[in-house]
Amino acid sequence: MADTKYSQENGCQSNVSASSTLSRAHYSNPNASLPPNNTMHALRGHMLQKAQPLPLSPQTSVGGASNLYNSKEINHKIPMLRQSSYQAGSQSGSENDTTSSASMIPAAASTQYAIKSGLGHDFNKILCTQNNINDNMVQNVIYAFTGIQGKYLKKDVVSGKFKLDVKAKNLNVVQAGMLLRLSELGYYHDLVQSYTDMKSGLCALGLMGQGFISALRNELTKYYGMVALLQEQLNKQKQVEKTNVFNSTTIRPERLTLMKILVWSVDPLQRLQLLASIAEACQEKKGGALASTVHGFLNNGNPMVKSLAKELLLAICGPLYQMLTKWLLEGEICDPHGEFFIECLVEVGPDRLWHDKYRVRSSMLPNFVSSDMAHKILVTGKSINFLCEICQDKHPVKGRDELKQCIEENAEHIFSSVADTKLHSTIDSIYLNTSKRVLDIVMGPHKLLEHLQAMRRYLLLGQGDFIGILMENLKSELDKPAKELYSYDLSSIMDAAIRSTNAQYDDPEILNHLDVRIMSPCEGDIGWDILSLQYTVRGPLATMLEPSMCIYQVLFKPLWRMKHMEFVLSSKIWKDQKCNSKPLRPMAAELDRVLYRLHLFTSEMIHFIHQMQYYILFEVIECSWAELQEKVQHAKALDDILNAHDEFLTTIKCGAFLDSNSGELCHNMETVYEGIVRLEVWQDKFYELCFRELNARKEYQKNILESEKTGKFGITAEKKLERDQENKIFEQTLSSLDKSLENIGGDYEKAVRCFLLALNSNNDHNLQLFGIRLDFNEYYKKRDQRLGVPLTFEHMRMSNIYFNNNKSLLGSRIN
């Protein structure tokens, strides 16, 4: 009776025939269309006008759920949905007997309407049946939301998507469409869940991958909270139907229908789709590659995508922050899965700690960490490790607490594309403080600059007086075959040279690093070929300078060779010429022609060697050293000094013609040196011949004088014939030596012209000026027409090709 009274009060004038339209046969085919029904069309309009918003729950979230799934947003969307449903119903008329239409009727209004229409108990029974069907479909949808199959929705075993059960024959096309539409939420739920299953093989890897999986599971937990709200509302709705506590004075609450759930599912569906898309892009990735992939979604213009990507990225970078903090503050790497962008090479020893033990792993470098920032991070941790392990300095790093607090409070700053955030400035500050501390230690107690100065003076021959005395003292030993030399003999000679020169005033600690080294000899080598000075560095200096020591050995050999040639010319050839010129005056008439040529060639060689020494020792080494000192004074980190030192050595290698582009110059210079050595050997033979002849003549004259004293007055014809024969042999040998000297001079001149042409065709302006200084009076230019050709770019290019491909042809043309 209460239901009849409720219907009469709402003024519903429909009869029993109208209610029969609600119970017509259901369509088993979801794609079939329903026939129009004008009666239900009018009834739907009345219900939509009476419908009230659905209060899902006074709570806005369950289990920490997001506020984007709340009742306010649903109630805001429902009026618009009613209007669209009304328009759709006016066209098809197929929903007049469906659950979705019936469920849109407010309970109190429908009861009163039924009573006024005289439907009575039959209408309530039909309405109850329709409500039960609606509740069953809603329950199936809720099951599908969590990936569970139900009465109407089954999973496809291949695709994993939901499809309608073929046995469900009481659904019309609208219900079927909404069920399939809502089941997409369950499909994406299953997809996201599969990326959180370690056994699926699709999830991200490593500790950062576990952070990503944890974030996905948190998102699913929020989603489950929203689904729980729907289940709770449905349970209450069923409880109300069972107890039947409503009467004519009670306002029945809005029912939970497929249409309302469809409105509610818009945001969850979009969020799950985004999660699935991000998770798919991140599968089987780890470390910085995983973070870079998620960071790429921050560039999306959709605020929802950016917000979601930021939440996921913060969860992913949690282990990264821990590894970064440990590296920056303790110099240690805790990276069991190889995710950190700083890599430690375990096989590298402590002596290579600074240069080779640590490096940036580019494959794990996140795209939001610039290469400059990665370098600073690398140097900071490496410096702390260097201080602790090599220098035994274990004081805490300044700014430790500030970095921890900054990472905890401003973790997202590392994602900034502009390095002007507080986190970047904090890392810069720690980098500068750590670098300054390393500099203070290596430049203070360990005297890095003093050791670099010592290597320049002794290994690069900057201490001229010491090198000169050392060569003078070692000459007798180094002229021996290489197999007859012993390092302890040479070391004692070197110590004597130190005590005889200004080197004795150097720091004894510096001098203790200097020693003599004998390299492995080859067949035919003499002492000059295998001797080398060695500067031994220990402790932290060995860690820093060890890679450079081999370069010093490479540079020492050509510099020592050049200094030896200068020593041969000045202390041997020229000195012998000055000392022997007066004793040989009696033979001047016979020797003038040869001596003139000898003095000419000697002057040419001395000029060449002096200019070569000036260029390499002053213009190259000293000028580069001045630049190195300036860079050391302005250095902010140890790497700045080491890089400047490497540039210093590289410049010297180029200036000493030891780089890959100076092969022809080096070859021609060695040919010049060979000419000097040949001249030394020739001069020894020449003076030996001259003095032998001079002594023979003196002995002959002496015999004549002695014979006069005895009254014999002269010598015998036999002795005179013997003397004439010796004189003839002398003249023939002298003529042969003259031709040999001419060949030596010709070969030397040819080598110098080739050297000058190589200098002039070089792209280095300094080498071109050096060539002009070598041929200051254009002596060689007048004797080689190629040296007078203007060196255009094409000429320089063709000259290089000519030298590289036609060396033998070049020599024949010069002759």
C-alpha positions in Angstrom: 0.0 0.0 0.0 2.9 2.3 0.8 4.2 1.8 -2.8 0.8 2.5 -4.2 0.4 5.7 -2.2 4.0 6.7 -3.3 3.0 6.3 -6.9 -0.2 8.2 -6.6 1.6 11.2 -5.0 4.0 11.5 -7.9 1.0 11.7 -10.4 2.0 8.9 -12.6 -1.0 8.0 -14.8 0.4 4.9 -16.6 -1.5 1.6 -16.6 -0.5 -2.0 -16.4 0.1 -2.2 -20.1 2.9 0.3 -19.7 4.6 -1.9 -17.2 4.4 -4.8 -19.6 6.8 -2.9 -21.9 9.4 -3.2 -19.1 9.3 -7.0 -19.2 9.5 -7.7 -22.9 12.0 -10.3 -24.2 15.7 -9.5 -23.8 18.0 -9.7 -26.8 20.7 -12.3 -26.7 22.6 -10.6 -29.4 24.4 -7.4 -28.0 24.5 -5.9 -31.5 20.8 -6.1 -32.1 18.7 -2.9 -31.9 15.6 -2.5 -29.8 12.3 -1.3 -31.1 11.2 2.2 -30.1 8.8 2.6 -27.3 7.0 6.0 -26.9 5.7 5.1 -23.4 9.2 4.6 -21.9 10.4 7.7 -23.8 8.0 9.8 -21.8 8.8 7.9 -18.6 12.6 8.5 -19.1 12.1 12.2 -19.4 10.2 12.3 -16.1 12.9 10.2 -14.4 15.8 12.4 -15.6 14.0 15.5 -14.2 13.6 13.8 -10.8 17.1 12.3 -10.7 19.5 13.4 -7.9 23.3 13.2 -7.8 24.8 10.1 -6.3 26.6 10.5 -3.0 29.1 7.6 -3.3 30.5 8.1 0.2 31.4 10.9 2.5 35.0 9.6 2.2 37.1 10.9 -0.7 39.6 8.0 -0.8 40.2 4.6 0.5 43.6 3.1 1.2 45.5 6.3 0.4 43.7 6.7 -2.9 44.0 9.7 -5.1 41.4 12.5 -5.0 40.9 12.4 -8.7 38.4 9.5 -8.1 35.8 11.2 -5.8 32.1 11.7 -5.6 32.2 15.4 -6.3 33.7 14.9 -9.7 31.2 12.1 -10.4 28.2 14.3 -9.3 29.5 17.1 -11.5 29.5 14.8 -14.6 26.1 13.1 -14.0 23.8 16.0 -15.0 25.6 16.2 -18.4 25.3 12.5 -18.7 21.6 12.6 -18.1 21.1 15.1 -20.8 23.1 13.0 -23.3 21.2 9.9 -22.3 17.9 11.7 -22.8 18.9 12.7 -26.3 20.1 9.2 -27.1 16.9 7.7 -25.9 14.8 9.9 -28.1 16.5 8.5 -31.1 16.7 4.8 -30.4 14.0 4.2 -27.7 15.7 1.0 -26.9 16.5 1.7 -23.3 12.9 1.9 -22.0 13.0 -1.6 -20.6 16.7 -1.9 -19.8 18.4 -2.0 -16.4 20.3 1.2 -17.1 17.0 3.2 -17.7 15.2 1.7 -14.8 18.1 2.3 -12.5 18.1 5.9 -13.3 14.6 6.3 -11.7 14.8 7.7 -8.1 13.4 5.0 -5.8 10.8 7.3 -4.1 9.7 8.9 -7.3 9.3 5.6 -9.1 7.3 4.1 -6.3 4.9 7.1 -6.1 4.6 7.1 -9.9 3.8 3.4 -9.9 1.1 3.8 -7.3 -0.5 6.7 -9.0 -0.6 4.7 -12.2 -2.2 1.8 -10.6 0.7 -0.6 -11.2 0.8 -1.7 -7.7 2.6 -4.8 -6.6 3.4 -6.1 -10.1 5.4 -3.0 -10.9 7.4 -3.3 -7.7 8.2 -6.9 -8.6 9.3 -6.0 -12.1 11.4 -3.1 -10.7 13.0 -5.3 -8.2 13.9 -7.8 -10.9 15.4 -5.1 -13.0 17.4 -3.8 -10.0 18.8 -7.2 -9.4 19.9 -7.5 -13.0 21.5 -4.1 -12.7 23.3 -5.1 -9.5 24.6 -8.3 -11.2 26.0 -6.3 -14.1 27.6 -3.8 -11.8 29.1 -6.6 -9.7 30.5 -8.2 -12.9 32.0 -4.8 -13.8 33.6 -4.4 -10.4 35.1 -7.9 -10.7 36.4 -7.1 -14.2 38.0 -3.9 -12.7 40.4 -6.2 -10.8 40.9 -8.7 -13.6 38.3 -11.3 -12.3 35.9 -13.0 -14.7 32.2 -12.9 -14.0 28.8 -14.0 -15.4 28.9 -11.6 -18.3 32.6 -10.9 -18.9 35.2 -13.5 -19.8 38.9 -13.2 -20.6 40.4 -13.9 -24.0 43.2 -16.4 -23.4 45.3 -14.9 -26.2 44.9 -11.1 -25.9 43.9 -10.9 -22.2 41.0 -8.6 -23.0 37.5 -9.1 -21.7 34.7 -10.3 -24.0 31.0 -11.0 -23.5 30.1 -14.5 -22.4 28.2 -16.2 -25.2 25.8 -17.7 -22.6 24.7 -14.2 -21.4 21.5 -13.8 -23.4 19.6 -11.2 -21.4 21.7 -8.2 -22.4 20.8 -5.5 -25.0 23.2 -3.6 -27.2 23.5 -0.7 -24.8 24.3 -2.9 -21.8 26.8 -4.9 -23.9 28.5 -1.8 -25.1 28.9 -0.4 -21.7 30.1 -3.7 -20.2 32.8 -3.9 -22.9 33.7 -0.3 -22.5 34.1 -0.7 -18.7 36.0 -3.9 -19.1 38.9 -2.0 -20.7 39.7 -0.8 -17.2 40.3 -4.4 -16.1 42.4 -5.1 -19.2 44.8 -2.2 -18.4 44.7 -3.2 -14.7 46.0 -6.7 -15.7 48.6 -5.1 -18.1 50.0 -2.8 -15.4 49.9 -5.7 -12.9 52.0 -7.8 -15.3 54.7 -5.2 -15.2 54.9 -5.6 -11.5 55.3 -9.4 -11.6 59.0 -10.4 -11.4 58.2 -13.7 -13.0 56.7 -12.2 -16.1 60.0 -11.0 -17.6 58.5 -7.6 -18.5 59.4 -5.6 -15.4 62.3 -3.2 -14.9 65.5 -4.4 -13.4 67.8 -3.5 -10.5 67.1 -1.4 -7.5 65.8 1.5 -9.5 63.5 -1.0 -11.3 62.2 -2.1 -7.9 61.5 1.5 -7.1 59.5 1.7 -10.3 57.6 -1.5 -9.6 56.8 -0.2 -6.1 55.4 3.0 -7.6 53.2 0.9 -9.9 52.0 -1.1 -7.0 51.1 2.0 -5.1 49.1 3.2 -8.0 47.3 -0.1 -8.1 46.6 0.2 -4.4 45.0 3.6 -4.9 43.0 2.1 -7.7 41.9 -0.8 -5.5 40.7 1.8 -3.0 38.5 3.3 -5.6 37.1 0.0 -6.6 36.5 -0.8 -2.9 34.3 2.4 -2.7 32.2 1.1 -5.6 31.9 -2.3 -4.0 30.9 -0.8 -0.7 28.2 1.3 -2.4 26.9 -1.7 -4.2 26.8 -3.7 -1.0 24.8 -1.0 0.8 22.5 -0.9 -2.2 21.8 -4.6 -2.0 21.3 -4.4 1.7 18.7 -1.7 1.3 16.8 -3.9 -1.3 16.9 -6.9 1.1 15.7 -5.0 4.2 13.0 -3.1 2.2 13.0 -0.3 4.9 11.8 2.4 2.6 8.3 3.8 3.0 6.4 6.7 1.5 8.2 9.3 3.6 11.7 8.0 2.9 13.8 9.3 0.0 15.4 6.3 -1.7 19.1 7.0 -2.6 20.5 7.0 -6.1 21.2 3.6 -7.5 24.7 2.6 -8.8 24.3 2.0 -12.5 26.6 1.2 -15.4 26.2 4.7 -16.8 27.4 6.3 -13.5 30.3 3.9 -13.3 31.2 4.7 -16.9 31.4 8.4 -15.9 33.5 7.5 -12.9 35.9 5.3 -15.0 37.1 8.1 -17.3 40.0 9.2 -15.1 41.1 5.8 -13.7 41.1 4.4 -17.3 43.2 7.3 -18.5 45.6 6.8 -15.6 46.0 3.1 -16.1 46.6 3.6 -19.8 49.4 6.0 -19.0 50.9 3.6 -16.5 50.7 0.8 -19.0 52.3 3.0 -21.7 55.2 4.0 -19.4 55.7 0.5 -18.0 55.9 -0.9 -21.6 58.6 1.6 -22.5 60.6 0.7 -19.3 60.5 -3.1 -19.6 63.8 -4.8 -19.0 65.6 -1.5 -18.4 67.6 -0.5 -15.4 69.6 2.4 -13.9 70.0 5.6 -15.8 68.4 4.1 -18.9 65.2 3.5 -16.9 65.3 7.0 -15.4 65.9 8.6 -18.9 62.9 6.7 -20.3 60.5 7.9 -17.7 62.0 11.4 -17.7 61.1 11.7 -21.4 57.4 11.7 -20.4 58.0 14.9 -18.5 58.1 16.7 -21.8 54.5 15.8 -22.5 52.1 18.7 -22.6 49.4 16.9 -20.6 49.6 18.0 -17.0 48.3 14.6 -15.9 51.1 12.8 -17.8 53.8 15.1 -16.3 52.5 14.7 -12.8 52.4 10.9 -13.1 55.8 10.7 -14.7 57.3 12.9 -11.9 55.8 10.7 -9.2 57.3 7.6 -10.9 60.6 9.3 -11.5 61.0 10.2 -7.9 60.3 6.6 -6.9 62.8 5.3 -9.5 65.5 7.8 -8.4 65.4 6.8 -4.7 68.2 4.3 -5.0 70.1 6.7 -7.3 70.0 9.3 -4.6 71.4 6.9 -2.1 74.2 5.8 -4.4 74.9 9.5 -5.3 75.1 10.5 -1.7 77.4 7.7 -0.7 79.7 8.5 -3.6 79.8 12.2 -3.0 80.3 11.9 0.7 82.3 8.7 1.2 83.8 8.1 -2.2 82.3 4.6 -2.3 80.1 2.9 -4.9 77.3 0.6 -3.7 76.0 -0.7 -7.0 75.2 -4.4 -7.0 73.2 -4.3 -10.2 75.4 -1.9 -12.3 72.9 0.9 -12.4 75.0 3.9 -11.2 76.6 6.1 -13.9 79.9 6.0 -12.1 81.8 2.7 -12.7 84.6 1.2 -10.6 87.1 -1.0 -12.5 88.1 -3.6 -9.8 91.0 -4.9 -11.9 92.8 -1.5 -11.9 95.3 -1.1 -9.1 95.7 1.8 -6.7 98.6 3.3 -8.7 96.1 4.0 -11.5 93.3 5.2 -9.2 93.1 8.7 -10.4 93.2 8.1 -14.1 91.7 4.7 -14.8 89.9 3.2 -11.8 86.8 5.2 -12.1 84.9 6.4 -15.1 81.5 7.6 -16.3 79.3 4.8 -17.6 77.6 6.6 -20.5 74.9 3.9 -21.0 73.7 4.5 -17.4 73.9 8.3 -17.5 70.4 9.8 -17.1 69.5 12.4 -19.7 68.7 14.9 -17.0 72.4 14.7 -15.7 74.6 16.8 -18.0 78.1 15.6 -18.9 79.6 18.5 -17.0 77.7 17.6 -13.9 78.6 13.9 -14.3 82.2 14.9 -14.5 82.0 17.0 -11.3 80.3 14.1 -9.6 83.0 11.7 -10.8 85.8 14.0 -9.7 84.3 14.6 -6.3 83.9 11.0 -5.3 87.3 10.2 -6.9 88.9 13.0 -4.9 87.5 11.6 -1.6 88.6 8.1 -2.5 92.1 9.5 -3.3 92.3 11.4 0.0 91.2 8.4 2.0 93.2 5.6 0.3 96.3 7.3 -1.1 96.8 10.3 1.2 95.4 8.7 4.3 93.3 11.8 5.0 89.9 10.7 6.3 88.4 14.0 7.5 84.7 14.4 6.7 83.8 16.4 3.6 82.6 20.0 4.2 78.9 20.4 3.2 78.0 16.8 4.1 74.8 17.7 6.0 73.8 20.3 3.5 73.9 17.7 0.7 71.8 15.2 2.6 69.2 17.8 3.5 69.1 19.1 0.0 68.5 15.7 -1.6 65.8 14.9 1.0 64.0 18.2 0.5 64.7 19.0 -3.2 65.2 15.7 -4.9 63.2 16.8 -7.9 65.7 19.6 -8.6 68.0 17.1 -10.3 65.4 16.8 -13.1 65.8 20.5 -13.9 67.1 21.2 -17.4 68.8 24.3 -16.1 71.6 23.8 -13.6 70.6 26.7 -11.3 68.8 24.8 -8.6 69.8 24.4 -5.0 70.8 20.8 -5.5 73.1 21.7 -8.4 74.7 24.5 -6.4 75.2 22.2 -3.5 77.0 19.6 -5.7 79.1 22.4 -7.2 80.0 23.5 -3.7 81.1 20.1 -2.6 83.1 19.6 -5.8 85.0 22.9 -5.3 85.6 22.2 -1.6 86.9 18.6 -2.3 89.0 19.8 -5.2 90.6 22.6 -3.1 91.4 20.1 -0.4 93.1 17.8 -2.8 95.0 20.7 -4.3 96.2 21.9 -0.9 97.6 18.4 -0.1 99.3 17.7 -3.4 100.7 21.2 -3.8 101.7 21.5 -0.1 103.1 18.4 1.6 103.7 16.4 -1.6 105.2 19.3 -3.6 103.7 18.6 -7.0 104.9 21.7 -8.7 108.5 21.2 -7.4 108.5 17.7 -8.8 107.2 18.9 -12.2 109.9 21.6 -12.2 112.6 18.9 -11.4 111.4 16.7 -14.3 111.6 19.7 -16.6 115.1 20.5 -15.5 116.6 17.0 -15.6 114.4 14.9 -18.0 113.8 17.7 -20.4 117.4 19.0 -20.1 116.5 22.4 -18.6 119.5 22.3 -16.2 122.1 23.1 -18.8 125.2 23.1 -16.6 124.3 19.8 -15.1 123.8 18.2 -18.5 127.0 19.5 -19.9 129.2 18.3 -17.0 127.3 14.9 -17.0 128.1 14.4 -20.7 131.7 15.4 -20.2 132.1 13.0 -17.3 130.2 10.1 -19.0 132.0 10.4 -22.4 134.6 7.8 -21.7 132.0 5.4 -20.4 129.4 6.0 -23.1 131.8 5.6 -25.9 132.1 1.9 -24.9 129.9 -0.8 -26.3 126.5 -1.0 -24.6 127.1 -4.4 -23.1 130.1 -3.1 -21.1 128.1 -0.5 -19.1 126.9 -0.8 -15.5 124.3 1.4 -13.9 126.1 1.8 -10.6 129.1 3.2 -12.3 127.0 5.7 -14.1 125.1 6.6 -11.0 128.2 7.6 -9.2 129.3 9.8 -12.1 125.9 11.4 -12.1 126.2 12.2 -8.3 129.6 13.8 -9.0 128.0 15.9 -11.7 125.3 17.1 -9.3 127.9 18.1 -6.7 129.8 20.0 -9.4 126.9 22.1 -10.6 124.0 24.3 -9.3 122.0 21.1 -9.0 123.6 20.6 -5.6 121.4 23.4 -4.2 118.2 21.6 -5.0 116.0 20.0 -2.4 117.7 16.6 -1.4 114.2 15.0 -1.5 113.9 16.0 -5.1 117.4 14.8 -6.0 116.6 11.4 -4.4 114.1 10.8 -7.1 116.7 11.2 -9.9 118.5 8.1 -11.2 120.3 6.7 -14.2 118.7 4.0 -16.3 120.2 1.7 -18.8 117.8 0.4 -21.4 118.0 -3.0 -23.1 120.7 -2.7 -25.8 120.5 -3.8 -29.4 123.2 -5.2 -31.6 125.8 -2.5 -32.3 124.6 0.0 -29.7 127.0 2.1 -27.6 126.5 3.8 -24.3 125.0 7.0 -25.8 122.2 4.9 -27.3 120.9 3.2 -24.2 121.5 5.8 -21.4 118.4 7.5 -19.9 117.8 9.6 -16.9 114.9 8.4 -14.7 112.8 10.3 -12.3 111.0 8.0 -9.9 107.8 9.3 -8.2 106.2 7.6 -5.2 103.0 7.7 -3.1 100.3 10.1 -4.3 102.6 11.6 -7.0 102.9 8.1 -8.6 99.1 7.9 -8.7 98.8 11.3 -10.4 101.9 11.3 -12.7 102.4 7.6 -13.5 100.8 7.8 -17.0 103.0 10.8 -17.9 106.3 9.2 -16.9 106.5 7.1 -20.1 106.0 10.3 -22.1 109.0 11.9 -20.4 111.1 8.8 -21.4 110.0 9.2 -25.0 110.9 12.9 -24.9 114.2 12.4 -23.2 115.7 10.3 -26.0 115.5 12.9 -28.9 116.5 15.7 -26.5 119.5 13.7 -25.3 120.3 12.8 -28.9 120.2 16.5 -29.9 122.3 17.5 -26.9 124.8 14.8 -27.7 125.1 16.2 -31.3 125.8 19.6 -29.9 128.3 18.1 -27.5 130.1 16.3 -30.4 130.2 19.5 -32.5 131.3 21.9 -29.8 133.4 19.7 -27.4 134.9 17.3 -29.9 134.9 18.5 -33.6 135.3 22.2 -33.1 137.6 21.8 -30.1 139.8 19.4 -32.0 140.0 21.8 -34.9 141.0 24.7 -32.7 143.6 22.6 -30.9 145.1 21.0 -34.0 145.2 24.1 -36.3 148.6 25.3 -34.9 150.4 21.9 -34.9 149.4 21.3 -38.5 150.6 24.7 -39.8 153.7 23.1 -41.4 151.3 21.1 -43.6 148.9 24.1 -44.3 149.7 24.2 -48.0 148.6 20.6 -48.4 145.6 20.7 -46.0 144.1 24.2 -46.6 141.6 22.9 -49.2 140.4 20.1 -47.0 140.4 22.2 -43.8 138.4 24.9 -45.5 135.7 22.5 -46.5 135.8 20.9 -43.0 135.4 24.2 -41.3 132.6 25.2 -43.6 130.6 22.0 -43.0 131.3 22.2 -39.2 129.9 25.8 -39.1 126.8 24.7 -41.0 126.2 21.9 -38.5 126.8 24.1 -35.5 124.4 26.7 -36.8 121.8 24.0 -37.4 122.2 22.4 -34.0 122.2 25.7 -32.1 119.0 26.9 -33.9 117.4 23.5 -33.2 118.3 23.6 -29.5 117.0 27.2 -29.2 113.7 26.3 -30.9 113.0 23.2 -28.9 114.5 24.1 -25.5 113.3 27.7 -25.4 110.5 28.4 -27.8 108.8 25.0 -27.2 109.7 23.8 -23.7 110.3 27.1 -21.8 107.3 28.9 -23.3 105.1 25.9 -22.7 106.3 25.7 -19.1 105.4 29.3 -18.6 101.9 28.6 -19.7 101.7 25.6 -17.5 102.7 27.6 -14.4 100.0 30.2 -15.2 97.4 27.4 -15.5 98.6 25.9 -12.2 98.1 29.2 -10.4 94.5 29.4 -11.6 93.6 25.8 -11.2 90.5 24.9 -9.1 90.9 21.2 -9.2 93.7 18.6 -9.5 92.4 17.6 -13.0 93.0 21.2 -14.1 96.7 20.8 -13.3 96.9 17.3 -14.8 95.2 18.4 -18.0 97.5 21.4 -18.3 100.5 19.1 -17.7 99.2 16.8 -20.4 98.9 19.7 -22.8 102.4 20.7 -21.9 103.8 17.3 -22.8 101.7 17.2 -26.0 103.1 20.5 -27.1 106.6 19.3 -26.5 106.0 16.2 -28.5 104.8 18.2 -31.5 107.7 20.7 -31.1 110.3 17.9 -30.9 108.8 16.3 -34.1 107.5 13.2 -32.3 103.9 13.4 -33.2 102.2 11.4 -35.9 102.3 14.4 -38.4 106.0 15.0 -38.1 107.4 11.7 -39.4 109.2 13.3 -42.3 110.7 16.0 -40.2 112.0 13.5 -37.7 113.5 11.3 -40.4 115.3 14.3 -42.0 116.6 15.5 -38.6 118.0 12.0 -37.9 119.7 12.1 -41.3 121.3 15.4 -40.2 122.5 13.8 -37.0 124.0 10.9 -38.9 125.9 13.4 -41.0 127.4 14.9 -37.8 128.4 11.5 -36.5 130.0 10.7 -39.9 131.9 14.0 -39.7 133.2 13.1 -36.3 134.5 9.7 -37.5 135.9 11.3 -40.6 137.7 14.0 -38.6 139.3 11.5 -36.3 140.6 9.6 -39.3 141.8 12.9 -41.0 143.7 14.1 -38.0 145.1 10.7 -37.4 146.4 10.7 -40.9 147.7 14.2 -40.7 149.5 13.7 -37.4 151.0 10.4 -38.6 152.3 12.2 -41.7 153.5 15.1 -39.6 155.3 12.9 -37.2 156.8 10.9 -40.1 158.2 14.1 -41.6 159.5 15.3 -38.3 161.2 11.9 -37.8 162.7 12.1 -41.3 164.1 15.6 -40.6 165.4 14.4 -37.2 167.2 11.6 -38.9 168.8 14.0 -41.3 170.0 16.2 -38.5 171.4 13.3 -36.6 173.2 12.0 -39.7 174.8 15.4 -40.1 176.1 15.3 -36.6 177.7 11.9 -37.3 179.2 13.1 -40.5 177.1 11.1 -42.8 175.5 14.1 -44.3 172.0 12.9 -45.2 170.2 9.7 -45.5 170.4 6.7 -47.7 168.5 6.4 -51.0 166.5 3.6 -49.5 165.1 5.7 -46.7 164.4 8.5 -49.1 162.5 6.2 -51.4 160.6 4.9 -48.4 159.7 8.5 -47.3 158.6 9.4 -50.8 156.4 6.3 -50.9 154.8 7.3 -47.6 154.2 10.8 -48.8 152.6 9.5 -51.9 150.3 7.3 -49.9 149.4 10.3 -47.7 148.5 12.4 -50.7 146.3 9.6 -52.1 144.6 9.0 -48.7 144.1 12.7 -48.3 142.5 12.9 -51.7 140.2 10.0 -50.8 139.3 11.7 -47.5 138.6 14.9 -49.4 136.1 13.1 -51.6 134.6 11.3 -48.6 134.2 14.7 -46.9 132.5 16.0 -50.0 130.0 13.1 -49.9 129.3 13.7 -46.2 128.7 17.4 -46.9 126.5 16.6 -49.9 124.3 14.2 -47.9 124.1 16.6 -45.0 123.1 19.5 -47.3 120.5 17.3 -49.0 119.0 16.3 -45.6 118.9 20.0 -44.5 117.1 21.0 -47.7 114.5 18.2 -47.3 114.1 19.3 -43.7 113.6 23.0 -44.7 111.1 22.0 -47.4 109.2 20.0 -44.8 109.2 22.9 -42.4 108.0 25.4 -45.1 105.2 23.1 -46.2 104.0 22.5 -42.7 100.7 24.2 -41.6 102.2 25.3 -38.3 103.3 28.9 -38.6 106.0 28.5 -35.9 107.7 25.8 -37.9 107.6 28.0 -41.0 109.4 30.7 -39.1 111.8 28.2 -37.7 112.7 27.2 -41.3 113.3 30.9 -42.2 115.7 31.2 -39.3 117.6 28.1 -40.3 118.1 29.5 -43.8 118.5 33.1 -42.7 120.9 34.0 -45.6 118.9 32.0 -48.1 122.0 29.8 -48.8 119.8 26.6 -49.2 117.1 28.5 -51.0 119.5 29.5 -53.7 120.6 25.9 -54.2 117.1 24.4 -54.3 114.5 26.2 -56.5 111.6 24.5 -54.7 112.4 26.5 -51.6 111.9 29.7 -53.6 108.4 28.8 -54.8 105.6 30.6 -52.9 104.0 28.1 -50.6 100.3 28.3 -51.5 97.9 25.9 -50.0 97.9 23.8 -53.1 101.7 23.7 -53.1 101.8 22.7 -49.4 99.3 19.9 -50.1 101.2 18.6 -53.1 104.5 18.8 -51.2 103.1 16.6 -48.5 101.9 14.1 -51.1 105.2 14.2 -52.8 107.1 13.5 -49.6 104.8 10.7 -48.4 104.7 8.8 -51.7 108.0 9.6 -53.5 110.8 9.7 -50.9 113.3 7.9 -53.1 112.4 10.0 -56.1 112.9 13.2 -54.0 116.4 12.2 -53.0 117.4 11.5 -56.6 116.1 14.9 -57.8 118.0 16.8 -55.1 121.2 15.1 -56.2 
